[in-house]
Amino acid sequence: MVDYALDGKVAIVTGAAGAGAGGTGLAIATQLAENGAKVVMADINPAGKQRSDELNERGFDTAFAEFDLAQEDAIVALVEGAVSRYGKLDIVVNSGFMQLKEGQVAETDVETWDRIFAVNMRGTFLMVRHSLPHLLERGGAIVNVSSTASLVAEDNTAAYACCKAGVNALTRSVAVQYGDKGVRCNAVVPGSILNDQVLAYAATNESVQFQFDMLKRHAPLKRFGTAEDIANTVLFLASPLARNITGQAIVCDGGYSIRSGMWADVHEYKQDHPWDTM
């Protein structure tokens, strides 16, 4: 078993109630707790309290904090509360996010744009800003959860994509500014994260099933990403095993974002037409 050297480390994980992105935040909090960290699980969804209690029943040390990532005073209270409870802060994982129905750019209203930015970009910035004074006391790690929307343009997600591209840029800036002070900052860039519940829904919806089939067909690894895939990547980046890695955006999407859709179609054509010289 790999020793990630997290015993006694204190972590905050936002978006940890398990309701969004296939349960990614909950999977991250669980991985950190199972590897010895004390974890403050934060989310606007009060269901996170039950998740925290379930982990504590298994012998881990977690606490739940209900908060709104769009409110600076709530972020301050979250960070100060974690330090007050555990005496320090070593790891911050920003996996909380919001994704609303946008429409195309000309159809997106300013209120929707601002709300998406308030949570995904401003909220991440404020989490980093208010955590840094504590991380600088003894060194630590920040892991921001981004999205392949920051790399590959999609329909109807301009605000969300801009936020996630901003998160990647913020990650690099923090890494440069605070690396010599002992703070590492990296990002994980997930593709679509699908769990059994989402796939079961897709099986009853032809349009959604088509989208998922296309996603799987275009990914070189021919598989869907899971919350555990992202949690494993975060676990590594948050640990001393990644002590020489900072400022990176690690893409965890089965290779989907590196492959041209056209060449995925060509590859499939050649498999169906083995004697074709194309």
C-alpha positions as CSV (number, residue, x, y, z in Angstrom):
1,M,0.0,0.0,0.0
2,V,1.3,3.5,-0.9
3,D,2.0,5.7,2.0
4,Y,0.8,9.2,1.1
5,A,2.2,10.7,4.4
6,L,-1.0,12.5,5.3
7,D,-1.3,11.3,8.9
8,G,-2.3,14.3,11.0
9,K,-2.6,16.7,8.0
10,V,-5.6,19.0,8.1
11,A,-7.6,19.5,4.9
12,I,-10.6,21.5,3.7
13,V,-12.6,20.1,0.8
14,T,-15.3,22.2,-0.8
15,G,-18.2,20.7,-2.7
16,A,-17.9,17.6,-0.4
17,A,-21.6,16.7,0.0
18,G,-21.5,14.3,-2.9
19,A,-24.3,15.8,-5.0
20,G,-22.4,17.3,-7.9
21,A,-20.0,16.1,-10.5
22,G,-20.7,12.4,-9.8
23,G,-19.8,12.8,-6.2
24,T,-16.2,14.0,-6.9
25,G,-15.9,16.2,-3.8
26,L,-17.1,13.4,-1.5
27,A,-14.7,10.9,-3.1
28,I,-11.9,13.4,-2.5
29,A,-12.8,13.9,1.1
30,T,-13.1,10.2,1.6
31,Q,-9.7,9.5,0.0
32,L,-7.9,12.1,2.2
33,A,-9.6,10.8,5.4
34,E,-8.8,7.2,4.6
35,N,-5.2,8.2,4.2
36,G,-4.9,9.8,7.6
37,A,-6.0,13.4,7.1
38,K,-8.5,15.3,9.3
39,V,-11.0,16.7,6.8
40,V,-13.4,19.6,7.0
41,M,-16.1,18.8,4.4
42,A,-17.8,22.0,3.2
43,D,-20.8,22.4,1.0
44,I,-24.0,24.4,0.6
45,N,-25.9,21.2,0.7
46,P,-26.7,20.2,4.3
47,A,-26.6,16.5,3.2
48,G,-22.8,16.7,3.7
49,K,-23.4,16.4,7.4
50,Q,-24.6,12.8,7.0
51,R,-21.6,12.0,4.8
52,S,-19.3,13.4,7.4
53,D,-21.0,11.4,10.1
54,E,-20.7,8.2,8.1
55,L,-17.0,8.7,7.7
56,N,-16.6,9.3,11.4
57,E,-18.5,6.1,12.2
58,R,-15.8,4.3,10.2
59,G,-13.2,5.8,12.5
60,F,-12.0,8.8,10.5
61,D,-11.9,12.4,11.8
62,T,-14.0,14.7,9.7
63,A,-16.3,17.7,10.3
64,F,-19.0,19.3,8.1
65,A,-19.4,23.0,7.5
66,E,-22.4,24.3,5.6
67,F,-21.5,27.4,3.6
68,D,-22.1,29.3,0.4
69,L,-19.0,29.6,-1.8
70,A,-20.4,32.9,-3.2
71,Q,-20.2,34.6,0.2
72,E,-16.8,35.9,1.4
73,D,-17.8,35.9,5.1
74,A,-18.8,32.3,4.8
75,I,-15.4,31.4,3.4
76,V,-13.6,33.3,6.1
77,A,-15.7,31.4,8.7
78,L,-15.0,28.1,7.1
79,V,-11.2,28.6,7.0
80,E,-11.0,30.0,10.5
81,G,-13.3,27.3,11.8
82,A,-11.1,24.6,10.4
83,V,-8.0,26.1,12.0
84,S,-9.8,26.7,15.3
85,R,-10.9,23.0,15.4
86,Y,-7.7,21.4,14.3
87,G,-5.0,24.0,15.1
88,K,-3.6,24.3,11.5
89,L,-4.3,23.9,7.8
90,D,-2.2,21.9,5.4
91,I,-4.4,21.1,2.4
92,V,-7.1,23.0,0.5
93,V,-9.1,21.3,-2.2
94,N,-11.4,23.6,-4.2
95,S,-13.9,21.2,-5.8
96,G,-17.0,23.2,-5.1
97,F,-18.7,24.6,-8.3
98,M,-21.9,25.7,-9.9
99,Q,-23.1,25.0,-13.4
100,L,-26.3,26.7,-14.7
101,K,-28.1,26.6,-18.0
102,E,-26.4,29.4,-20.0
103,G,-27.5,29.3,-23.6
104,Q,-25.2,30.7,-26.2
105,V,-23.3,33.8,-25.5
106,A,-25.8,36.2,-27.1
107,E,-28.5,34.5,-25.1
108,T,-26.8,34.5,-21.7
109,D,-28.1,37.0,-19.3
110,V,-25.7,39.0,-17.1
111,E,-27.2,37.7,-13.9
112,T,-26.5,34.1,-14.9
113,W,-22.9,35.0,-16.0
114,D,-22.2,36.8,-12.7
115,R,-23.6,34.0,-10.5
116,I,-21.5,31.4,-12.3
117,F,-18.4,33.6,-11.8
118,A,-19.3,34.4,-8.2
119,V,-19.1,30.7,-7.3
120,N,-16.6,29.2,-9.7
121,M,-14.0,31.9,-10.1
122,R,-14.4,34.4,-7.3
123,G,-15.2,31.7,-4.8
124,T,-12.1,29.7,-5.7
125,F,-10.0,32.9,-5.5
126,L,-11.4,33.7,-2.1
127,M,-10.8,30.2,-0.8
128,V,-7.1,30.5,-1.9
129,R,-6.7,34.0,-0.5
130,H,-8.1,33.3,2.9
131,S,-6.3,29.9,3.2
132,L,-2.9,31.2,2.2
133,P,-1.9,32.9,5.5
134,H,-2.4,29.5,7.3
135,L,-0.7,27.4,4.6
136,L,2.3,29.8,4.7
137,E,2.9,29.0,8.4
138,R,4.3,25.6,7.7
139,G,3.8,24.9,4.0
140,G,1.0,23.1,2.3
141,A,-0.8,22.2,-0.9
142,I,-3.7,23.7,-2.8
143,V,-5.5,21.6,-5.4
144,N,-8.1,23.3,-7.6
145,V,-10.6,21.2,-9.5
146,S,-11.0,22.6,-13.0
147,S,-12.7,21.1,-16.1
148,T,-11.9,20.1,-19.7
149,A,-14.3,22.9,-20.5
150,S,-11.3,25.1,-19.9
151,L,-9.5,23.4,-22.8
152,V,-12.2,22.4,-25.3
153,A,-15.0,24.6,-26.4
154,E,-18.5,23.3,-26.0
155,D,-22.0,24.6,-26.8
156,N,-23.7,26.7,-24.1
157,T,-21.0,26.8,-21.5
158,A,-19.1,30.0,-22.1
159,A,-19.3,31.4,-18.6
160,Y,-18.4,28.0,-16.9
161,A,-15.5,27.5,-19.4
162,C,-14.1,31.0,-18.8
163,C,-14.2,30.4,-15.0
164,K,-12.4,27.1,-15.3
165,A,-9.8,28.6,-17.6
166,G,-9.4,31.3,-15.0
167,V,-8.9,28.6,-12.3
168,N,-6.0,27.1,-14.4
169,A,-4.4,30.6,-14.6
170,L,-4.9,31.3,-10.9
171,T,-3.3,28.0,-10.2
172,R,-0.1,29.0,-12.1
173,S,0.0,32.4,-10.5
174,V,-0.3,31.1,-6.9
175,A,2.4,28.4,-7.7
176,V,4.8,31.1,-8.9
177,Q,4.1,33.6,-6.1
178,Y,4.2,31.2,-3.2
179,G,6.4,28.3,-4.3
180,D,9.5,29.6,-2.5
181,K,7.4,30.0,0.6
182,G,6.5,26.3,0.7
183,V,3.1,26.3,-0.9
184,R,2.4,24.2,-3.9
185,C,-0.7,24.8,-6.1
186,N,-1.9,22.5,-8.8
187,A,-5.2,21.8,-10.7
188,V,-6.9,18.6,-11.7
189,V,-8.8,18.9,-15.0
190,P,-11.6,16.2,-15.1
191,G,-13.6,15.3,-18.2
192,S,-17.2,14.1,-17.8
193,I,-17.6,12.2,-14.5
194,L,-20.3,9.6,-14.7
195,N,-21.6,7.4,-11.9
196,D,-24.1,4.5,-12.0
197,Q,-27.0,6.9,-11.3
198,V,-26.2,9.1,-14.2
199,L,-25.7,6.2,-16.6
200,A,-29.0,4.6,-15.5
201,Y,-30.7,7.9,-16.4
202,A,-28.9,7.9,-19.7
203,A,-30.2,4.4,-20.5
204,T,-33.8,5.9,-20.5
205,N,-33.0,9.0,-22.5
206,E,-31.9,8.5,-26.1
207,S,-30.3,11.9,-26.5
208,V,-28.3,11.7,-23.3
209,Q,-27.2,8.1,-24.2
210,F,-26.1,9.3,-27.6
211,Q,-23.9,12.0,-26.0
212,F,-22.3,9.5,-23.6
213,D,-21.7,7.0,-26.4
214,M,-19.9,9.6,-28.4
215,L,-17.9,10.7,-25.4
216,K,-16.7,7.1,-24.8
217,R,-16.0,6.5,-28.5
218,H,-13.8,9.6,-28.8
219,A,-11.8,8.9,-25.7
220,P,-8.6,6.9,-26.4
221,L,-9.0,4.9,-23.2
222,K,-12.6,4.0,-24.1
223,R,-13.9,4.5,-20.6
224,F,-15.9,7.0,-18.6
225,G,-14.2,8.8,-15.8
226,T,-15.3,8.2,-12.2
227,A,-15.1,10.3,-9.0
228,E,-12.5,7.9,-7.7
229,D,-10.2,8.7,-10.7
230,I,-10.3,12.4,-9.7
231,A,-9.9,11.7,-6.0
232,N,-6.8,9.5,-6.7
233,T,-5.2,12.4,-8.7
234,V,-6.0,14.9,-6.0
235,L,-4.7,12.6,-3.3
236,F,-1.3,12.3,-5.1
237,L,-1.1,16.1,-5.7
238,A,-1.9,16.9,-2.1
239,S,0.7,14.5,-0.7
240,P,4.4,14.9,-0.3
241,L,4.8,12.4,-3.2
242,A,4.1,15.3,-5.5
243,R,6.6,17.6,-3.7
244,N,8.3,18.7,-7.0
245,I,5.1,19.4,-8.8
246,T,3.4,22.8,-8.8
247,G,1.6,25.1,-11.2
248,Q,0.3,22.2,-13.3
249,A,-3.1,21.4,-14.6
250,I,-3.3,17.6,-14.7
251,V,-5.9,16.4,-17.2
252,C,-7.8,13.3,-16.1
253,D,-10.3,12.7,-18.9
254,G,-9.3,9.4,-20.5
255,G,-7.5,11.3,-23.3
256,Y,-10.7,12.9,-24.6
257,S,-9.4,16.4,-24.9
258,I,-6.2,15.5,-26.8
259,R,-8.0,13.8,-29.7
260,S,-9.6,15.4,-32.7
261,G,-13.1,14.3,-33.2
262,M,-12.5,13.9,-36.9
263,W,-9.6,11.4,-36.3
264,A,-11.7,9.5,-33.9
265,D,-14.2,9.0,-36.7
266,V,-11.4,8.0,-39.1
267,H,-10.1,5.5,-36.6
268,E,-13.5,3.9,-36.4
269,Y,-13.9,3.9,-40.2
270,K,-10.6,2.1,-40.6
271,Q,-11.7,-0.6,-38.1
272,D,-14.9,-1.2,-40.1
273,H,-13.0,-1.1,-43.4
274,P,-9.7,-2.9,-42.8
275,W,-8.8,-3.1,-46.5
276,D,-9.2,0.6,-47.1
277,T,-5.9,2.4,-47.7
278,M,-7.3,5.7,-46.1
